[in-house]
Amino acid sequence: MTASMILVAVGLLALAVGGELLVRGAVGLARRMGVSTMFTGIVIVGAATSMPEMVASVQAVRAGTPEIAWGNIVGSNIANSLLILGGAALIMPIVLEGRGRRDSVVALLATIGLSAIAYLGYADQWIGAGLLAALVIYIIWRYNHPPAQGEDDTTTPIPNLFASIILFVIGVLALILGGRWLVNGAIEISTELGVSETVIGLTVVAVGTSLPELAASVAAAIRGHAGIALGNVLGSNIYNLLLIGGVTMAISGRSLPPALLVPAWPVCVAAAILLVLVCWGMKKFGRFPALLLLLAFAANTALAFR
């Protein structure tokens, strides 16, 4: 048990450090491309901070435990919507001003689509390929449609290209190792404690792989980059569903675990609806609603272990 806990702790640390380095490198590369901060947050940082979930899920599928992978996907989206957004806004309220409206709808549609696949029990590698194709279409659409008025914010100084590439590469390597250690340790702990692998994926693995999102969103909120803070949450949710869900389905070809049908998927859909309401109905996301999100996340985590 002790060795497994150490393995999980080291894996989480590697994921946190690797995610931070990857984010810095990705943002640097994005700035070199001259794209908006909202696009950077959604497409670049969202993809970068989803790498821990990607690595952990692929490792779980290769280890023969896709339950951890799917639990990680659903749990990470819940953590993004409640823990990450709530934590960032609690430290520094996020000025919305119309940001993320279109992308919150995309995230909601992807959530509903994948939850429908889960409830219908569909399982086919072609479904995974379809999810990946949907992600490609979304990225192309997002790149060809510049931010709506108010979606962009102040830009950061353009960093050194070589340094950005080095940070990106080191971050990816740290994420690969961290994901392997985390999944191996989580499987061992679930076996020793008699806890289902789905619950481990929903909690330990999901929160652990969401640490880069938390670090990136908090840092962005503190620096006043609301586009990156919010875009990171929305982008990560979309990548989790379409990229990681697509890869997991394409590799395993197995249906989503029945244990996630209640209450995980309904909570995930409710969180996606909440993000749409926030993006479309609020000009500023302050500390009080942020605290409510954190309390909701705590309650959901306790419910997972019931």
C-alpha positions as CSV (number, residue, x, y, z in Angstrom):
1,M,0.0,0.0,0.0
2,T,2.8,2.4,0.9
3,A,4.6,1.8,-2.3
4,S,1.4,2.3,-4.3
5,M,0.7,5.6,-2.5
6,I,4.2,6.8,-3.2
7,L,3.8,5.9,-6.8
8,V,0.6,7.9,-7.0
9,A,2.1,10.9,-5.3
10,V,5.2,10.9,-7.6
11,G,2.9,10.5,-10.6
12,L,0.7,13.4,-9.5
13,L,3.8,15.6,-9.0
14,A,5.2,14.7,-12.4
15,L,1.8,15.5,-14.0
16,A,1.6,18.9,-12.2
17,V,5.1,19.9,-13.2
18,G,4.9,18.5,-16.7
19,G,1.5,20.2,-17.2
20,E,2.9,23.5,-16.1
21,L,5.9,23.3,-18.4
22,L,3.7,22.2,-21.3
23,V,1.3,25.1,-20.7
24,R,4.1,27.6,-20.7
25,G,5.6,26.2,-23.9
26,A,2.2,25.9,-25.6
27,V,1.3,29.5,-24.7
28,G,4.7,30.7,-26.0
29,L,4.2,28.9,-29.3
30,A,0.6,30.3,-29.6
31,R,1.9,33.8,-29.0
32,R,4.4,33.2,-31.8
33,M,1.5,32.3,-34.0
34,G,-0.3,35.5,-33.2
35,V,-3.6,34.0,-32.2
36,S,-6.0,35.5,-29.6
37,T,-5.8,34.6,-25.9
38,M,-9.3,33.1,-26.1
39,F,-8.2,30.8,-28.9
40,T,-5.0,30.1,-27.0
41,G,-7.0,29.2,-23.9
42,I,-9.4,26.9,-25.7
43,V,-7.4,25.2,-28.3
44,I,-3.7,25.4,-27.2
45,V,-3.9,25.5,-23.4
46,G,-7.0,23.3,-23.3
47,A,-5.2,20.7,-25.4
48,A,-2.0,21.1,-23.4
49,T,-3.6,20.7,-20.0
50,S,-5.6,17.7,-21.3
51,M,-2.4,15.8,-21.9
52,P,-2.4,14.3,-18.4
53,E,-5.9,13.0,-18.9
54,M,-4.9,11.7,-22.3
55,V,-1.8,9.9,-21.1
56,A,-3.5,8.5,-18.0
57,S,-6.5,7.2,-20.0
58,V,-4.3,5.6,-22.7
59,Q,-2.2,4.0,-20.1
60,A,-5.3,2.7,-18.3
61,V,-6.7,1.2,-21.6
62,R,-3.3,-0.4,-22.3
63,A,-3.4,-1.9,-18.8
64,G,-6.8,-3.4,-19.5
65,T,-8.8,-1.1,-17.3
66,P,-10.8,1.3,-19.5
67,E,-13.1,1.9,-16.5
68,I,-10.4,4.1,-15.1
69,A,-10.1,5.9,-18.5
70,W,-13.8,6.7,-18.7
71,G,-14.0,7.6,-15.1
72,N,-11.1,9.9,-15.6
73,I,-12.8,11.6,-18.5
74,V,-16.1,12.2,-16.7
75,G,-14.5,13.1,-13.4
76,S,-12.0,15.5,-15.1
77,N,-14.8,17.4,-16.8
78,I,-16.7,17.7,-13.5
79,A,-13.5,18.8,-11.8
80,N,-12.9,21.4,-14.6
81,S,-16.4,22.8,-14.4
82,L,-16.6,22.9,-10.6
83,L,-13.2,22.7,-9.0
84,I,-11.0,24.5,-11.6
85,L,-13.4,27.3,-12.5
86,G,-14.4,27.7,-8.8
87,G,-10.9,27.7,-7.5
88,A,-9.7,30.2,-10.1
89,A,-12.6,32.6,-9.5
90,L,-12.3,32.2,-5.7
91,I,-8.7,33.6,-5.9
92,M,-9.5,36.2,-8.5
93,P,-13.0,36.9,-9.9
94,I,-13.1,36.3,-13.7
95,V,-14.5,39.0,-16.0
96,L,-16.6,37.2,-18.7
97,E,-18.0,39.9,-20.9
98,G,-19.4,37.5,-23.5
99,R,-16.4,35.1,-23.6
100,G,-16.8,31.5,-24.3
101,R,-20.4,31.5,-25.4
102,R,-20.1,29.5,-28.5
103,D,-17.6,27.1,-27.0
104,S,-19.7,26.4,-23.9
105,V,-22.5,25.3,-26.3
106,V,-20.0,23.0,-28.1
107,A,-18.9,21.5,-24.8
108,L,-22.5,20.9,-23.8
109,L,-23.4,19.2,-27.1
110,A,-20.3,17.0,-26.8
111,T,-21.3,16.1,-23.3
112,I,-24.8,15.2,-24.2
113,G,-23.6,13.2,-27.2
114,L,-21.2,11.1,-25.3
115,S,-23.6,10.6,-22.4
116,A,-26.2,9.3,-24.9
117,I,-23.6,6.9,-26.2
118,A,-23.1,5.7,-22.6
119,Y,-26.8,5.2,-21.9
120,L,-27.4,3.4,-25.2
121,G,-24.5,1.1,-24.6
122,Y,-22.9,1.7,-28.0
123,A,-19.4,0.5,-28.4
124,D,-17.4,0.6,-31.7
125,Q,-14.0,1.8,-32.8
126,W,-15.7,3.8,-35.5
127,I,-17.5,5.8,-32.8
128,G,-14.1,6.8,-31.5
129,A,-12.9,7.8,-35.0
130,G,-16.1,9.9,-35.3
131,L,-15.3,11.7,-32.0
132,L,-11.8,12.5,-33.2
133,A,-13.1,13.8,-36.5
134,A,-15.6,16.0,-34.7
135,L,-12.6,17.5,-32.7
136,V,-10.7,18.3,-35.9
137,I,-13.8,20.0,-37.4
138,Y,-14.2,22.0,-34.2
139,I,-10.5,23.2,-34.2
140,I,-10.8,24.2,-37.9
141,W,-14.0,26.0,-37.2
142,R,-12.6,27.8,-34.1
143,Y,-9.5,28.9,-36.0
144,N,-11.5,30.3,-38.9
145,H,-13.9,32.2,-36.7
146,P,-12.1,34.9,-34.7
147,P,-13.3,35.8,-31.2
148,A,-16.5,37.7,-30.8
149,Q,-16.3,41.2,-29.4
150,G,-15.1,41.0,-25.8
151,E,-13.7,37.5,-26.1
152,D,-10.1,38.5,-26.4
153,D,-8.0,40.2,-23.6
154,T,-4.6,41.7,-23.3
155,T,-1.7,39.7,-24.7
156,T,1.5,38.7,-23.0
157,P,5.0,39.5,-24.3
158,I,6.2,37.1,-27.1
159,P,8.6,34.6,-25.5
160,N,11.6,33.0,-27.0
161,L,10.7,30.3,-29.6
162,F,13.5,27.9,-28.6
163,A,12.6,28.1,-24.9
164,S,9.0,27.5,-25.7
165,I,9.8,24.3,-27.6
166,I,12.1,23.0,-24.9
167,L,9.4,23.6,-22.2
168,F,6.8,21.9,-24.4
169,V,8.9,18.8,-25.0
170,I,10.0,18.4,-21.3
171,G,6.4,18.8,-20.3
172,V,5.2,16.1,-22.6
173,L,7.9,13.7,-21.3
174,A,7.0,14.4,-17.7
175,L,3.3,13.8,-18.4
176,I,4.0,10.5,-20.0
177,L,5.9,9.2,-17.0
178,G,3.6,10.8,-14.5
179,G,0.5,9.2,-16.2
180,R,2.1,5.8,-16.2
181,W,3.0,6.0,-12.5
182,L,-0.3,7.4,-11.5
183,V,-2.4,4.7,-13.3
184,N,-0.2,1.9,-12.0
185,G,-0.4,3.2,-8.4
186,A,-4.2,3.8,-8.7
187,I,-4.9,0.3,-10.0
188,E,-2.8,-1.2,-7.1
189,I,-4.7,0.9,-4.5
190,S,-8.1,0.1,-5.9
191,T,-7.2,-3.6,-5.7
192,E,-6.0,-3.5,-2.2
193,L,-8.9,-1.3,-0.9
194,G,-11.6,-3.2,-2.8
195,V,-12.7,0.1,-4.4
196,S,-13.9,-0.1,-7.9
197,E,-11.6,1.1,-10.7
198,T,-14.4,3.4,-11.9
199,V,-14.5,5.3,-8.6
200,I,-10.7,5.6,-8.6
201,G,-10.9,7.1,-12.1
202,L,-13.7,9.5,-11.1
203,T,-11.8,10.8,-8.0
204,V,-8.0,10.2,-7.6
205,V,-7.0,10.0,-11.2
206,A,-9.5,12.7,-12.4
207,V,-8.5,15.3,-9.8
208,G,-4.8,14.4,-10.2
209,T,-4.8,14.9,-13.9
210,S,-6.8,18.2,-13.5
211,L,-4.0,19.8,-11.5
212,P,-2.4,21.4,-14.6
213,E,-5.8,23.0,-15.5
214,L,-6.0,24.3,-11.9
215,A,-2.5,25.8,-12.0
216,A,-3.0,27.3,-15.5
217,S,-6.5,28.8,-14.8
218,V,-5.4,30.2,-11.4
219,A,-2.3,31.8,-12.9
220,A,-4.3,33.2,-15.8
221,A,-6.9,34.6,-13.5
222,I,-4.3,36.3,-11.3
223,R,-2.7,37.9,-14.3
224,G,-6.0,39.1,-15.6
225,H,-6.1,36.8,-18.7
226,A,-9.8,35.8,-18.4
227,G,-9.8,34.4,-21.9
228,I,-7.1,31.9,-21.0
229,A,-8.7,31.0,-17.6
230,L,-12.1,30.4,-19.0
231,G,-10.9,29.0,-22.3
232,N,-8.7,26.5,-20.5
233,V,-11.8,25.0,-18.7
234,L,-14.0,24.9,-21.8
235,G,-11.2,23.7,-24.1
236,S,-10.1,21.0,-21.7
237,N,-13.7,19.7,-21.4
238,I,-14.1,19.5,-25.2
239,Y,-10.7,17.8,-25.6
240,N,-11.5,15.3,-22.8
241,L,-14.8,14.3,-24.5
242,L,-13.7,14.3,-28.1
243,L,-10.0,13.6,-28.1
244,I,-9.5,11.4,-25.0
245,G,-13.0,9.8,-25.3
246,G,-12.4,9.2,-29.0
247,V,-8.9,7.6,-28.4
248,T,-10.2,5.5,-25.6
249,M,-13.2,4.2,-27.6
250,A,-11.0,3.7,-30.7
251,I,-8.4,1.6,-28.8
252,S,-10.7,-0.4,-26.5
253,G,-13.9,-0.6,-28.6
254,R,-15.8,-1.2,-25.3
255,S,-18.9,0.5,-24.1
256,L,-18.8,3.0,-21.3
257,P,-19.0,1.6,-17.7
258,P,-22.6,1.2,-16.4
259,A,-21.3,2.5,-13.0
260,L,-21.0,6.0,-14.6
261,L,-24.6,6.2,-15.7
262,V,-25.7,7.4,-12.2
263,P,-24.8,9.9,-10.9
264,A,-21.6,10.7,-12.8
265,W,-23.0,11.4,-16.3
266,P,-26.0,13.5,-15.0
267,V,-23.6,15.6,-12.9
268,C,-21.3,16.0,-15.9
269,V,-24.3,17.2,-18.1
270,A,-25.5,19.5,-15.3
271,A,-22.0,21.0,-15.0
272,A,-21.9,21.6,-18.8
273,I,-25.3,23.3,-18.7
274,L,-24.1,25.4,-15.8
275,L,-21.1,26.6,-17.9
276,V,-23.5,27.7,-20.7
277,L,-25.6,29.7,-18.2
278,V,-22.5,31.3,-16.8
279,C,-21.1,32.3,-20.2
280,W,-24.4,33.5,-21.6
281,G,-25.9,35.1,-18.4
282,M,-23.0,36.6,-16.4
283,K,-20.6,39.4,-17.0
284,K,-18.4,38.6,-14.0
285,F,-17.9,35.3,-12.1
286,G,-17.2,36.3,-8.5
287,R,-16.1,34.6,-5.3
288,F,-19.6,33.6,-3.9
289,P,-20.7,31.5,-6.9
290,A,-17.1,30.2,-7.0
291,L,-17.5,29.0,-3.5
292,L,-20.8,27.3,-4.4
293,L,-19.0,25.4,-7.2
294,L,-16.4,24.2,-4.8
295,L,-19.0,23.0,-2.3
296,A,-20.8,21.2,-5.2
297,F,-17.6,19.5,-6.2
298,A,-16.9,18.4,-2.6
299,A,-20.4,16.9,-2.3
300,N,-20.1,15.1,-5.6
301,T,-16.8,13.6,-4.6
302,A,-18.3,12.4,-1.3
303,L,-21.2,10.9,-3.2
304,A,-18.8,8.9,-5.4
305,F,-17.5,7.0,-2.3
306,R,-21.0,6.3,-1.0
